Amino acid sequence: MHLVSRTAQVQTFFCDLPAFRFRQIEEALFDVKKRSFSDVSTLPLVVRQKLDEKISWLVVHPAHILESVKKDTFKAIVKLSDDKRVETVLMRNARGQWTVCVSAQVGCAMACTFCATGKMGFSRNLTSDEIVDQYRLWRIFLHDHPEREGRISNIVFMGMGEPLANYDNVKEALRQILTYTDIGPTHITVSTVGLLPMLRTILEDQTWPPVRLAVSLHSADSETRKAMMPSSFDGFLDELAEWTNAYFLVFDSRRRHLTFEYVMLADINDTKEHAEKLIRFARRVGKARINLIPYNFTGSVYRDSSARQFDRFEEMLRSAGVNVTRRRTMGDDIAAACGQLIVVKKNSL
Ligand code: SAH
């Protein structure tokens, strides 16, 4: 099945539609009070009717929505037009607003050994509409439940899949979100396994927006990283350090934040030796921040670091002058936490 974007479909059906009409259509899709093309009163009636007949207002359909016990995290399993499924998460953030976590692919080809999505294998890229509609779905959800106060202030590309392996569609989704919502680029984070060719493309791509980037480092020891992440290779850490320094040269680091994610796995990457290696790596890449992530159980062979070891590791980094933060885990009771997203139902792939 060939998935055509809404804009391309509109172009096919209305080859003589003026450009401002496209803008009106895109704008209307982000107006939470509108629920179908017939609500878009700025468009001529015939156009509205034809759009309603031919084009889906939403291309993701929630099959289940789960709520965490603390009521601060929701996970939706959404069905796509070809019956495949992905997951998207809504969580209350530290500022009392909401963060949406979107998926970029059905499954993932990166096969990180600690990640549930990695076990699914790769099925296909999501279209830009399928990415954007995960956000639109949660906006409608919050609008229809006014008791859940607060707006969506942040979006993270940390759901299923590797966003930079779906570069063009992720970029188009970012363009729409930045054009039609009140969410600014510093409130959006794209997380990547560290696809160096695409990271280098970002340095040269004038049209890549100034969103935040997070690179999944997870170990500053090459052998350990290769064992955790099959996409890694000898020399990766050197190339990443080089890229990071180029990134800070090309972009003003006050505007372009860069984070290295580090999932804490007991006896794998949380020892004193690993902390020392991470400190050395952090010194090579100056202004980057290290974000320590508690491991969320995914049925893998790994165990999470003990609270004591986690604190010790964090303290070692901090006292060495490394800019280090810790991620809160949310929604693990509904398998909505980082790395827990997997769709195993029959026909899901
Ligand atoms: N493909 C992207 C997005 C993955 S999900 C990437 O690799 O960055 C976002 C973050 O969650 C990544 O840093 C990922 O490595 C991490 N993650 C995966 N499985 C996890 C788990 N079980 N517990 C905690 N974090 C996990």
Residues whose N, C-alpha, C, O or C-beta is under 5 A from the ligand:
A	BS01	SAH	F114 C115 A116 F157 M158 G159 G161 E162 P163 S191 T192 V193 A214 S216 E261 V263 I293 P294 Y295 N296 T298 C338 G339
